[in-house]
């Protein structure tokens, strides 16, 4: 009875610790992803700003922009 309960409690503790480790790893990955998304968002804002400026400087007729 008590030995089996002790074993189950020990196993639950091991699972809880592993879940904590996995959460820490996933949080690190999410933080890196967040930083990358912020950088790319800033890059896109700068590109849009430059394109807007370019379009304003060009005449409306015969203006083509190809983004690859």
Predicted model as a PDB file, atoms N, CA, C, CB and O in Angstrom, pLDDT in the B-factor column:
MODEL        1                                                                  
ATOM      1  N   UNK A   1       0.786  -1.191   0.000  1.00 91.00           N  
ATOM      2  CA  UNK A   1       0.000   0.000   0.000  1.00 91.00           C  
ATOM      3  C   UNK A   1       0.830   1.258   0.000  1.00 91.00           C  
ATOM      4  CB  UNK A   1      -0.895  -0.004   1.152  1.00 91.00           C  
ATOM      5  O   UNK A   1       0.830   2.011  -0.974  1.00 91.00           O  
ATOM      6  N   UNK A   2       1.558   1.497   1.117  1.00 93.00           N  
ATOM      7  CA  UNK A   2       2.328   2.742   1.226  1.00 93.00           C  
ATOM      8  C   UNK A   2       3.505   2.764   0.267  1.00 93.00           C  
ATOM      9  CB  UNK A   2       2.826   2.933   2.652  1.00 93.00           C  
ATOM     10  O   UNK A   2       3.846   3.819  -0.268  1.00 93.00           O  
ATOM     11  N   UNK A   3       4.136   1.607   0.041  1.00 94.00           N  
ATOM     12  CA  UNK A   3       5.262   1.552  -0.896  1.00 94.00           C  
ATOM     13  C   UNK A   3       4.807   1.904  -2.310  1.00 94.00           C  
ATOM     14  CB  UNK A   3       5.910   0.155  -0.880  1.00 94.00           C  
ATOM     15  O   UNK A   3       5.478   2.646  -3.028  1.00 94.00           O  
ATOM     16  N   UNK A   4       3.671   1.365  -2.688  1.00 96.00           N  
ATOM     17  CA  UNK A   4       3.131   1.654  -4.031  1.00 96.00           C  
ATOM     18  C   UNK A   4       2.772   3.140  -4.134  1.00 96.00           C  
ATOM     19  CB  UNK A   4       1.873   0.766  -4.330  1.00 96.00           C  
ATOM     20  O   UNK A   4       3.049   3.770  -5.154  1.00 96.00           O  
ATOM     21  N   UNK A   5       2.171   3.694  -3.108  1.00 96.00           N  
ATOM     22  CA  UNK A   5       1.831   5.115  -3.086  1.00 96.00           C  
ATOM     23  C   UNK A   5       3.095   5.967  -3.182  1.00 96.00           C  
ATOM     24  CB  UNK A   5       1.045   5.463  -1.805  1.00 96.00           C  
ATOM     25  O   UNK A   5       3.125   6.961  -3.907  1.00 96.00           O  
ATOM     26  N   UNK A   6       4.132   5.576  -2.452  1.00 96.00           N  
ATOM     27  CA  UNK A   6       5.414   6.292  -2.472  1.00 96.00           C  
ATOM     28  C   UNK A   6       6.012   6.248  -3.882  1.00 96.00           C  
ATOM     29  CB  UNK A   6       6.408   5.677  -1.439  1.00 96.00           C  
ATOM     30  O   UNK A   6       6.534   7.254  -4.362  1.00 96.00           O  
ATOM     31  N   UNK A   7       5.940   5.096  -4.543  1.00 96.00           N  
ATOM     32  CA  UNK A   7       6.457   4.956  -5.906  1.00 96.00           C  
ATOM     33  C   UNK A   7       5.683   5.862  -6.875  1.00 96.00           C  
ATOM     34  CB  UNK A   7       6.370   3.481  -6.367  1.00 96.00           C  
ATOM     35  O   UNK A   7       6.265   6.538  -7.723  1.00 96.00           O  
ATOM     36  N   UNK A   8       4.377   5.851  -6.721  1.00 97.00           N  
ATOM     37  CA  UNK A   8       3.553   6.692  -7.603  1.00 97.00           C  
ATOM     38  C   UNK A   8       3.840   8.170  -7.391  1.00 97.00           C  
ATOM     39  CB  UNK A   8       2.065   6.416  -7.369  1.00 97.00           C  
ATOM     40  O   UNK A   8       3.909   8.939  -8.350  1.00 97.00           O  
ATOM     41  N   UNK A   9       4.006   8.561  -6.148  1.00 97.00           N  
ATOM     42  CA  UNK A   9       4.335   9.955  -5.851  1.00 97.00           C  
ATOM     43  C   UNK A   9       5.704  10.306  -6.429  1.00 97.00           C  
ATOM     44  CB  UNK A   9       4.313  10.210  -4.326  1.00 97.00           C  
ATOM     45  O   UNK A   9       5.887  11.391  -6.982  1.00 97.00           O  
ATOM     46  N   UNK A  10       6.665   9.391  -6.303  1.00 97.00           N  
ATOM     47  CA  UNK A  10       7.987   9.614  -6.886  1.00 97.00           C  
ATOM     48  C   UNK A  10       7.920   9.767  -8.396  1.00 97.00           C  
ATOM     49  CB  UNK A  10       8.920   8.472  -6.526  1.00 97.00           C  
ATOM     50  O   UNK A  10       8.590  10.626  -8.969  1.00 97.00           O  
ATOM     51  N   UNK A  11       7.114   8.936  -9.041  1.00 98.00           N  
ATOM     52  CA  UNK A  11       6.966   9.008 -10.501  1.00 98.00           C  
ATOM     53  C   UNK A  11       6.306  10.320 -10.902  1.00 98.00           C  
ATOM     54  CB  UNK A  11       6.140   7.812 -11.029  1.00 98.00           C  
ATOM     55  O   UNK A  11       6.714  10.953 -11.875  1.00 98.00           O  
ATOM     56  N   UNK A  12       5.285  10.729 -10.152  1.00 98.00           N  
ATOM     57  CA  UNK A  12       4.636  12.010 -10.444  1.00 98.00           C  
ATOM     58  C   UNK A  12       5.610  13.173 -10.298  1.00 98.00           C  
ATOM     59  CB  UNK A  12       3.435  12.218  -9.522  1.00 98.00           C  
ATOM     60  O   UNK A  12       5.563  14.131 -11.070  1.00 98.00           O  
ATOM     61  N   UNK A  13       6.476  13.086  -9.322  1.00 98.00           N  
ATOM     62  CA  UNK A  13       7.493  14.126  -9.139  1.00 98.00           C  
ATOM     63  C   UNK A  13       8.425  14.175 -10.351  1.00 98.00           C  
ATOM     64  CB  UNK A  13       8.306  13.871  -7.843  1.00 98.00           C  
ATOM     65  O   UNK A  13       8.731  15.253 -10.861  1.00 98.00           O  
ATOM     66  N   UNK A  14       8.872  13.009 -10.806  1.00 98.00           N  
ATOM     67  CA  UNK A  14       9.748  12.949 -11.987  1.00 98.00           C  
ATOM     68  C   UNK A  14       9.066  13.559 -13.207  1.00 98.00           C  
ATOM     69  CB  UNK A  14      10.152  11.492 -12.286  1.00 98.00           C  
ATOM     70  O   UNK A  14       9.681  14.310 -13.965  1.00 98.00           O  
ATOM     71  N   UNK A  15       7.788  13.228 -13.387  1.00 98.00           N  
ATOM     72  CA  UNK A  15       7.037  13.776 -14.527  1.00 98.00           C  
ATOM     73  C   UNK A  15       6.918  15.295 -14.402  1.00 98.00           C  
ATOM     74  CB  UNK A  15       5.626  13.133 -14.616  1.00 98.00           C  
ATOM     75  O   UNK A  15       7.075  16.014 -15.389  1.00 98.00           O  
ATOM     76  N   UNK A  16       6.642  15.780 -13.198  1.00 98.00           N  
ATOM     77  CA  UNK A  16       6.515  17.223 -12.975  1.00 98.00           C  
ATOM     78  C   UNK A  16       7.833  17.943 -13.278  1.00 98.00           C  
ATOM     79  CB  UNK A  16       6.078  17.505 -11.523  1.00 98.00           C  
ATOM     80  O   UNK A  16       7.837  19.017 -13.881  1.00 98.00           O  
ATOM     81  N   UNK A  17       8.939  17.348 -12.858  1.00 98.00           N  
ATOM     82  CA  UNK A  17      10.247  17.951 -13.127  1.00 98.00           C  
ATOM     83  C   UNK A  17      10.509  17.987 -14.637  1.00 98.00           C  
ATOM     84  CB  UNK A  17      11.373  17.164 -12.397  1.00 98.00           C  
ATOM     85  O   UNK A  17      10.987  18.994 -15.158  1.00 98.00           O  
ATOM     86  N   UNK A  18      10.201  16.899 -15.333  1.00 98.00           N  
ATOM     87  CA  UNK A  18      10.417  16.850 -16.789  1.00 98.00           C  
ATOM     88  C   UNK A  18       9.526  17.862 -17.508  1.00 98.00           C  
ATOM     89  CB  UNK A  18      10.142  15.430 -17.328  1.00 98.00           C  
ATOM     90  O   UNK A  18       9.957  18.504 -18.466  1.00 98.00           O  
ATOM     91  N   UNK A  19       8.294  18.001 -17.047  1.00 98.00           N  
ATOM     92  CA  UNK A  19       7.407  19.007 -17.632  1.00 98.00           C  
ATOM     93  C   UNK A  19       8.003  20.406 -17.442  1.00 98.00           C  
ATOM     94  CB  UNK A  19       5.993  18.927 -16.996  1.00 98.00           C  
ATOM     95  O   UNK A  19       7.971  21.229 -18.357  1.00 98.00           O  
ATOM     96  N   UNK A  20       8.538  20.666 -16.264  1.00 98.00           N  
ATOM     97  CA  UNK A  20       9.176  21.956 -16.004  1.00 98.00           C  
ATOM     98  C   UNK A  20      10.348  22.215 -16.933  1.00 98.00           C  
ATOM     99  CB  UNK A  20       9.643  22.026 -14.568  1.00 98.00           C  
ATOM    100  O   UNK A  20      10.514  23.325 -17.438  1.00 98.00           O  
ATOM    101  N   UNK A  21      11.165  21.187 -17.162  1.00 98.00           N  
ATOM    102  CA  UNK A  21      12.315  21.315 -18.067  1.00 98.00           C  
ATOM    103  C   UNK A  21      11.829  21.616 -19.489  1.00 98.00           C  
ATOM    104  CB  UNK A  21      13.178  20.014 -18.052  1.00 98.00           C  
ATOM    105  O   UNK A  21      12.362  22.495 -20.166  1.00 98.00           O  
ATOM    106  N   UNK A  22      10.813  20.877 -19.927  1.00 98.00           N  
ATOM    107  CA  UNK A  22      10.274  21.091 -21.266  1.00 98.00           C  
ATOM    108  C   UNK A  22       9.685  22.495 -21.407  1.00 98.00           C  
ATOM    109  CB  UNK A  22       9.209  20.039 -21.584  1.00 98.00           C  
ATOM    110  O   UNK A  22       9.862  23.142 -22.439  1.00 98.00           O  
ATOM    111  N   UNK A  23       8.994  22.961 -20.383  1.00 98.00           N  
ATOM    112  CA  UNK A  23       8.435  24.318 -20.429  1.00 98.00           C  
ATOM    113  C   UNK A  23       9.542  25.367 -20.533  1.00 98.00           C  
ATOM    114  CB  UNK A  23       7.574  24.585 -19.183  1.00 98.00           C  
ATOM    115  O   UNK A  23       9.411  26.340 -21.277  1.00 98.00           O  
ATOM    116  N   UNK A  24      10.618  25.171 -19.795  1.00 98.00           N  
ATOM    117  CA  UNK A  24      11.748  26.101 -19.881  1.00 98.00           C  
ATOM    118  C   UNK A  24      12.318  26.135 -21.295  1.00 98.00           C  
ATOM    119  CB  UNK A  24      12.846  25.707 -18.878  1.00 98.00           C  
ATOM    120  O   UNK A  24      12.592  27.208 -21.832  1.00 98.00           O  
ATOM    121  N   UNK A  25      12.496  24.964 -21.895  1.00 98.00           N  
ATOM    122  CA  UNK A  25      13.021  24.896 -23.269  1.00 98.00           C  
ATOM    123  C   UNK A  25      12.082  25.582 -24.249  1.00 98.00           C  
ATOM    124  CB  UNK A  25      13.238  23.434 -23.691  1.00 98.00           C  
ATOM    125  O   UNK A  25      12.526  26.338 -25.114  1.00 98.00           O  
ATOM    126  N   UNK A  26      10.793  25.323 -24.117  1.00 98.00           N  
ATOM    127  CA  UNK A  26       9.835  25.926 -25.031  1.00 98.00           C  
ATOM    128  C   UNK A  26       9.752  27.432 -24.837  1.00 98.00           C  
ATOM    129  CB  UNK A  26       8.465  25.301 -24.844  1.00 98.00           C  
ATOM    130  O   UNK A  26       9.572  28.173 -25.803  1.00 98.00           O  
ATOM    131  N   UNK A  27       9.880  27.889 -23.601  1.00 98.00           N  
ATOM    132  CA  UNK A  27       9.899  29.338 -23.354  1.00 98.00           C  
ATOM    133  C   UNK A  27      11.103  29.988 -24.021  1.00 98.00           C  
ATOM    134  CB  UNK A  27       9.917  29.629 -21.844  1.00 98.00           C  
ATOM    135  O   UNK A  27      10.987  31.077 -24.583  1.00 98.00           O  
ATOM    136  N   UNK A  28      12.252  29.333 -23.964  1.00 98.00           N  
ATOM    137  CA  UNK A  28      13.445  29.853 -24.640  1.00 98.00           C  
ATOM    138  C   UNK A  28      13.204  29.944 -26.144  1.00 98.00           C  
ATOM    139  CB  UNK A  28      14.673  28.959 -24.347  1.00 98.00           C  
ATOM    140  O   UNK A  28      13.544  30.946 -26.772  1.00 98.00           O  
ATOM    141  N   UNK A  29      12.618  28.895 -26.717  1.00 98.00           N  
ATOM    142  CA  UNK A  29      12.339  28.904 -28.151  1.00 98.00           C  
ATOM    143  C   UNK A  29      11.353  30.012 -28.507  1.00 98.00           C  
ATOM    144  CB  UNK A  29      11.790  27.545 -28.597  1.00 98.00           C  
ATOM    145  O   UNK A  29      11.519  30.685 -29.524  1.00 98.00           O  
ATOM    146  N   UNK A  30      10.328  30.205 -27.680  1.00 98.00           N  
ATOM    147  CA  UNK A  30       9.351  31.263 -27.936  1.00 98.00           C  
ATOM    148  C   UNK A  30       9.988  32.649 -27.842  1.00 98.00           C  
ATOM    149  CB  UNK A  30       8.187  31.156 -26.950  1.00 98.00           C  
ATOM    150  O   UNK A  30       9.667  33.537 -28.631  1.00 98.00           O  
ATOM    151  N   UNK A  31      10.878  32.829 -26.890  1.00 98.00           N  
ATOM    152  CA  UNK A  31      11.562  34.114 -26.762  1.00 98.00           C  
ATOM    153  C   UNK A  31      12.421  34.402 -27.989  1.00 98.00           C  
ATOM    154  CB  UNK A  31      12.427  34.135 -25.497  1.00 98.00           C  
ATOM    155  O   UNK A  31      12.428  35.525 -28.493  1.00 98.00           O  
ATOM    156  N   UNK A  32      13.146  33.388 -28.474  1.00 98.00           N  
ATOM    157  CA  UNK A  32      13.961  33.565 -29.689  1.00 98.00           C  
ATOM    158  C   UNK A  32      13.075  33.880 -30.884  1.00 98.00           C  
ATOM    159  CB  UNK A  32      14.804  32.302 -29.974  1.00 98.00           C  
ATOM    160  O   UNK A  32      13.403  34.740 -31.701  1.00 98.00           O  
ATOM    161  N   UNK A  33      11.956  33.183 -30.980  1.00 98.00           N  
ATOM    162  CA  UNK A  33      11.024  33.425 -32.078  1.00 98.00           C  
ATOM    163  C   UNK A  33      10.464  34.836 -32.001  1.00 98.00           C  
ATOM    164  CB  UNK A  33       9.883  32.401 -32.057  1.00 98.00           C  
ATOM    165  O   UNK A  33      10.337  35.510 -33.023  1.00 98.00           O  
ATOM    166  N   UNK A  34      10.134  35.281 -30.815  1.00 98.00           N  
ATOM    167  CA  UNK A  34       9.598  36.623 -30.616  1.00 98.00           C  
ATOM    168  C   UNK A  34      10.604  37.681 -31.061  1.00 98.00           C  
ATOM    169  CB  UNK A  34       9.219  36.836 -29.146  1.00 98.00           C  
ATOM    170  O   UNK A  34      10.234  38.660 -31.709  1.00 98.00           O  
ATOM    171  N   UNK A  35      11.868  37.485 -30.715  1.00 98.00           N  
ATOM    172  CA  UNK A  35      12.919  38.427 -31.111  1.00 98.00           C  
ATOM    173  C   UNK A  35      13.045  38.451 -32.639  1.00 98.00           C  
ATOM    174  CB  UNK A  35      14.282  38.043 -30.456  1.00 98.00           C  
ATOM    175  O   UNK A  35      13.161  39.518 -33.243  1.00 98.00           O  
ATOM    176  N   UNK A  36      13.019  37.261 -33.255  1.00 98.00           N  
ATOM    177  CA  UNK A  36      13.132  37.175 -34.708  1.00 98.00           C  
ATOM    178  C   UNK A  36      11.953  37.855 -35.386  1.00 98.00           C  
ATOM    179  CB  UNK A  36      13.224  35.715 -35.152  1.00 98.00           C  
ATOM    180  O   UNK A  36      12.136  38.584 -36.361  1.00 98.00           O  
ATOM    181  N   UNK A  37      10.753  37.627 -34.885  1.00 98.00           N  
ATOM    182  CA  UNK A  37       9.561  38.253 -35.463  1.00 98.00           C  
ATOM    183  C   UNK A  37       9.653  39.772 -35.330  1.00 98.00           C  
ATOM    184  CB  UNK A  37       8.274  37.726 -34.773  1.00 98.00           C  
ATOM    185  O   UNK A  37       9.319  40.495 -36.269  1.00 98.00           O  
ATOM    186  N   UNK A  38      10.097  40.254 -34.187  1.00 98.00           N  
ATOM    187  CA  UNK A  38      10.247  41.705 -33.998  1.00 98.00           C  
ATOM    188  C   UNK A  38      11.238  42.287 -34.997  1.00 98.00           C  
ATOM    189  CB  UNK A  38      10.705  42.019 -32.564  1.00 98.00           C  
ATOM    190  O   UNK A  38      10.997  43.356 -35.558  1.00 98.00           O  
ATOM    191  N   UNK A  39      12.357  41.589 -35.226  1.00 98.00           N  
ATOM    192  CA  UNK A  39      13.354  42.072 -36.195  1.00 98.00           C  
ATOM    193  C   UNK A  39      12.768  42.119 -37.596  1.00 98.00           C  
ATOM    194  CB  UNK A  39      14.605  41.176 -36.180  1.00 98.00           C  
ATOM    195  O   UNK A  39      12.938  43.102 -38.318  1.00 98.00           O  
ATOM    196  N   UNK A  40      12.070  41.040 -37.980  1.00 98.00           N  
ATOM    197  CA  UNK A  40      11.492  40.982 -39.329  1.00 98.00           C  
ATOM    198  C   UNK A  40      10.404  42.038 -39.489  1.00 98.00           C  
ATOM    199  CB  UNK A  40      10.916  39.577 -39.617  1.00 98.00           C  
ATOM    200  O   UNK A  40      10.271  42.637 -40.557  1.00 98.00           O  
ATOM    201  N   UNK A  41       9.630  42.269 -38.440  1.00 98.00           N  
ATOM    202  CA  UNK A  41       8.596  43.298 -38.487  1.00 98.00           C  
ATOM    203  C   UNK A  41       9.217  44.674 -38.708  1.00 98.00           C  
ATOM    204  CB  UNK A  41       7.768  43.289 -37.194  1.00 98.00           C  
ATOM    205  O   UNK A  41       8.712  45.467 -39.502  1.00 98.00           O  
ATOM    206  N   UNK A  42      10.297  44.951 -38.015  1.00 97.00           N  
ATOM    207  CA  UNK A  42      10.991  46.224 -38.193  1.00 97.00           C  
ATOM    208  C   UNK A  42      11.535  46.357 -39.617  1.00 97.00           C  
ATOM    209  CB  UNK A  42      12.134  46.357 -37.174  1.00 97.00           C  
ATOM    210  O   UNK A  42      11.441  47.421 -40.229  1.00 97.00           O  
ATOM    211  N   UNK A  43      12.105  45.263 -40.136  1.00 97.00           N  
ATOM    212  CA  UNK A  43      12.609  45.278 -41.510  1.00 97.00           C  
ATOM    213  C   UNK A  43      11.486  45.578 -42.495  1.00 97.00           C  
ATOM    214  CB  UNK A  43      13.272  43.935 -41.855  1.00 97.00           C  
ATOM    215  O   UNK A  43      11.658  46.377 -43.415  1.00 97.00           O  
ATOM    216  N   UNK A  44      10.334  44.936 -42.301  1.00 97.00           N  
ATOM    217  CA  UNK A  44       9.198  45.170 -43.200  1.00 97.00           C  
ATOM    218  C   UNK A  44       8.695  46.607 -43.109  1.00 97.00           C  
ATOM    219  CB  UNK A  44       8.060  44.202 -42.878  1.00 97.00           C  
ATOM    220  O   UNK A  44       8.339  47.209 -44.122  1.00 97.00           O  
ATOM    221  N   UNK A  45       8.666  47.159 -41.890  1.00 97.00           N  
ATOM    222  CA  UNK A  45       8.248  48.557 -41.741  1.00 97.00           C  
ATOM    223  C   UNK A  45       9.192  49.481 -42.496  1.00 97.00           C  
ATOM    224  CB  UNK A  45       8.196  48.954 -40.254  1.00 97.00           C  
ATOM    225  O   UNK A  45       8.753  50.428 -43.149  1.00 97.00           O  
ATOM    226  N   UNK A  46      10.500  49.201 -42.404  1.00 97.00           N  
ATOM    227  CA  UNK A  46      11.475  50.034 -43.112  1.00 97.00           C  
ATOM    228  C   UNK A  46      11.324  49.900 -44.623  1.00 97.00           C  
ATOM    229  CB  UNK A  46      12.900  49.660 -42.694  1.00 97.00           C  
ATOM    230  O   UNK A  46      11.424  50.889 -45.349  1.00 97.00           O  
ATOM    231  N   UNK A  47      11.085  48.690 -45.095  1.00 96.00           N  
ATOM    232  CA  UNK A  47      10.880  48.474 -46.534  1.00 96.00           C  
ATOM    233  C   UNK A  47       9.632  49.229 -46.991  1.00 96.00           C  
ATOM    234  CB  UNK A  47      10.747  46.952 -46.856  1.00 96.00           C  
ATOM    235  O   UNK A  47       9.651  49.912 -48.015  1.00 96.00           O  
ATOM    236  N   UNK A  48       8.547  49.098 -46.221  1.00 95.00           N  
ATOM    237  CA  UNK A  48       7.316  49.816 -46.583  1.00 95.00           C  
ATOM    238  C   UNK A  48       7.521  51.325 -46.594  1.00 95.00           C  
ATOM    239  CB  UNK A  48       6.193  49.460 -45.615  1.00 95.00           C  
ATOM    240  O   UNK A  48       7.014  52.026 -47.471  1.00 95.00           O  
ATOM    241  N   UNK A  49       8.262  51.813 -45.620  1.00 95.00           N  
ATOM    242  CA  UNK A  49       8.542  53.257 -45.566  1.00 95.00           C  
ATOM    243  C   UNK A  49       9.314  53.702 -46.804  1.00 95.00           C  
ATOM    244  CB  UNK A  49       9.340  53.611 -44.290  1.00 95.00           C  
ATOM    245  O   UNK A  49       8.995  54.723 -47.412  1.00 95.00           O  
ATOM    246  N   UNK A  50      10.340  52.920 -47.173  1.00 94.00           N  
ATOM    247  CA  UNK A  50      11.141  53.266 -48.358  1.00 94.00           C  
ATOM    248  C   UNK A  50      10.314  53.168 -49.636  1.00 94.00           C  
ATOM    249  CB  UNK A  50      12.369  52.348 -48.461  1.00 94.00           C  
ATOM    250  O   UNK A  50      10.436  54.008 -50.527  1.00 94.00           O  
ATOM    251  N   UNK A  51       9.468  52.136 -49.721  1.00 91.00           N  
ATOM    252  CA  UNK A  51       8.617  52.000 -50.913  1.00 91.00           C  
ATOM    253  C   UNK A  51       7.617  53.141 -51.013  1.00 91.00           C  
ATOM    254  CB  UNK A  51       7.873  50.660 -50.889  1.00 91.00           C  
ATOM    255  O   UNK A  51       7.364  53.661 -52.100  1.00 91.00           O  
ATOM    256  N   UNK A  52       7.052  53.527 -49.881  1.00 89.00           N  
ATOM    257  CA  UNK A  52       6.117  54.646 -49.882  1.00 89.00           C  
ATOM    258  C   UNK A  52       6.814  55.920 -50.343  1.00 89.00           C  
ATOM    259  CB  UNK A  52       5.510  54.845 -48.484  1.00 89.00           C  
ATOM    260  O   UNK A  52       6.268  56.685 -51.139  1.00 89.00           O  
ATOM    261  N   UNK A  53       8.002  56.136 -49.846  1.00 90.00           N  
ATOM    262  CA  UNK A  53       8.776  57.317 -50.251  1.00 90.00           C  
ATOM    263  C   UNK A  53       9.092  57.260 -51.739  1.00 90.00           C  
ATOM    264  CB  UNK A  53      10.082  57.422 -49.433  1.00 90.00           C  
ATOM    265  O   UNK A  53       8.975  58.267 -52.437  1.00 90.00           O  
ATOM    266  N   UNK A  54       9.490  56.093 -52.227  1.00 88.00           N  
ATOM    267  CA  UNK A  54       9.812  55.936 -53.640  1.00 88.00           C  
ATOM    268  C   UNK A  54       8.588  56.206 -54.505  1.00 88.00           C  
ATOM    269  CB  UNK A  54      10.354  54.530 -53.914  1.00 88.00           C  
ATOM    270  O   UNK A  54       8.683  56.890 -55.523  1.00 88.00           O  
ATOM    271  N   UNK A  55       7.448  55.673 -54.102  1.00 84.00           N  
ATOM    272  CA  UNK A  55       6.231  55.879 -54.884  1.00 84.00           C  
ATOM    273  C   UNK A  55       5.818  57.344 -54.915  1.00 84.00           C  
ATOM    274  CB  UNK A  55       5.099  55.039 -54.323  1.00 84.00           C  
ATOM    275  O   UNK A  55       5.321  57.830 -55.931  1.00 84.00           O  
ATOM    276  N   UNK A  56       6.020  58.040 -53.819  1.00 84.00           N  
ATOM    277  CA  UNK A  56       5.677  59.465 -53.786  1.00 84.00           C  
ATOM    278  C   UNK A  56       6.596  60.275 -54.694  1.00 84.00           C  
ATOM    279  CB  UNK A  56       5.755  60.000 -52.351  1.00 84.00           C  
ATOM    280  O   UNK A  56       6.184  61.289 -55.256  1.00 84.00           O  
ATOM    281  N   UNK A  57       7.851  59.821 -54.837  1.00 83.00           N  
ATOM    282  CA  UNK A  57       8.821  60.539 -55.668  1.00 83.00           C  
ATOM    283  C   UNK A  57       8.613  60.266 -57.154  1.00 83.00           C  
ATOM    284  CB  UNK A  57      10.239  60.153 -55.268  1.00 83.00           C  
ATOM    285  O   UNK A  57       9.014  61.076 -57.990  1.00 83.00           O  
ATOM    286  N   UNK A  58       8.000  59.149 -57.491  1.00 79.00           N  
ATOM    287  CA  UNK A  58       7.777  58.777 -58.884  1.00 79.00           C  
ATOM    288  C   UNK A  58       6.449  59.341 -59.367  1.00 79.00           C  
ATOM    289  CB  UNK A  58       7.805  57.246 -59.053  1.00 79.00           C  
ATOM    290  O   UNK A  58       5.534  59.603 -58.586  1.00 79.00           O  
ATOM    291  N   UNK A  59       6.378  59.519 -60.681  1.00 63.00           N  
ATOM    292  CA  UNK A  59       5.083  59.951 -61.223  1.00 63.00           C  
ATOM    293  C   UNK A  59       4.128  58.751 -61.175  1.00 63.00           C  
ATOM    294  CB  UNK A  59       5.230  60.507 -62.702  1.00 63.00           C  
ATOM    295  O   UNK A  59       4.577  57.609 -61.278  1.00 63.00           O  
ATOM    296  N   UNK A  60       2.855  58.984 -61.026  1.00 59.00           N  
ATOM    297  CA  UNK A  60       1.906  57.883 -60.895  1.00 59.00           C  
ATOM    298  C   UNK A  60       1.813  57.007 -62.138  1.00 59.00           C  
ATOM    299  CB  UNK A  60       0.554  58.424 -60.573  1.00 59.00           C  
ATOM    300  O   UNK A  60       1.439  55.837 -62.052  1.00 59.00           O  
ATOM    301  N   UNK A  61       2.155  57.576 -63.300  1.00 58.00           N  
ATOM    302  CA  UNK A  61       2.066  56.812 -64.542  1.00 58.00           C  
ATOM    303  C   UNK A  61       3.363  56.066 -64.782  1.00 58.00           C  
ATOM    304  CB  UNK A  61       1.748  57.734 -65.733  1.00 58.00           C  
ATOM    305  O   UNK A  61       4.448  56.588 -64.522  1.00 58.00           O  
ATOM    306  N   UNK A  62       3.250  54.854 -65.276  1.00 55.00           N  
ATOM    307  CA  UNK A  62       4.417  54.021 -65.630  1.00 55.00           C  
ATOM    308  C   UNK A  62       5.295  53.678 -64.437  1.00 55.00           C  
ATOM    309  CB  UNK A  62       5.255  54.725 -66.669  1.00 55.00           C  
ATOM    310  O   UNK A  62       6.513  53.590 -64.587  1.00 55.00           O  
ATOM    311  N   UNK A  63       4.725  53.485 -63.277  1.00 55.00           N  
ATOM    312  CA  UNK A  63       5.490  53.068 -62.109  1.00 55.00           C  
ATOM    313  C   UNK A  63       5.175  51.600 -61.820  1.00 55.00           C  
ATOM    314  CB  UNK A  63       5.167  53.968 -60.871  1.00 55.00           C  
ATOM    315  O   UNK A  63       4.039  51.240 -61.514  1.00 55.00           O  
ATOM    316  N   UNK A  64       6.200  50.773 -61.923  1.00 61.00           N  
ATOM    317  CA  UNK A  64       6.042  49.348 -61.622  1.00 61.00           C  
ATOM    318  C   UNK A  64       7.075  48.953 -60.600  1.00 61.00           C  
ATOM    319  CB  UNK A  64       6.173  48.476 -62.898  1.00 61.00           C  
ATOM    320  O   UNK A  64       8.236  49.351 -60.697  1.00 61.00           O  
ATOM    321  N   UNK A  65       6.662  48.167 -59.612  1.00 60.00           N  
ATOM    322  CA  UNK A  65       7.596  47.662 -58.603  1.00 60.00           C  
ATOM    323  C   UNK A  65       7.446  46.153 -58.556  1.00 60.00           C  
ATOM    324  CB  UNK A  65       7.334  48.305 -57.191  1.00 60.00           C  
ATOM    325  O   UNK A  65       6.346  45.620 -58.409  1.00 60.00           O  
ATOM    326  N   UNK A  66       8.588  45.475 -58.684  1.00 60.00           N  
ATOM    327  CA  UNK A  66       8.561  44.023 -58.593  1.00 60.00           C  
ATOM    328  C   UNK A  66       9.288  43.636 -57.326  1.00 60.00           C  
ATOM    329  CB  UNK A  66       9.202  43.348 -59.848  1.00 60.00           C  
ATOM    330  O   UNK A  66      10.451  43.995 -57.139  1.00 60.00           O  
ATOM    331  N   UNK A  67       8.609  42.900 -56.448  1.00 59.00           N  
ATOM    332  CA  UNK A  67       9.208  42.431 -55.205  1.00 59.00           C  
ATOM    333  C   UNK A  67       9.446  40.953 -55.363  1.00 59.00           C  
ATOM    334  CB  UNK A  67       8.307  42.735 -53.962  1.00 59.00           C  
ATOM    335  O   UNK A  67       8.524  40.188 -55.643  1.00 59.00           O  
ATOM    336  N   UNK A  68      10.699  40.550 -55.180  1.00 55.00           N  
ATOM    337  CA  UNK A  68      11.028  39.119 -55.315  1.00 55.00           C  
ATOM    338  C   UNK A  68      11.570  38.601 -54.019  1.00 55.00           C  
ATOM    339  CB  UNK A  68      12.045  38.878 -56.446  1.00 55.00           C  
ATOM    340  O   UNK A  68      11.908  37.421 -53.918  1.00 55.00           O  
TER     341      UNK A  68                                                      
ENDMDL                                                                          
END                                                                             
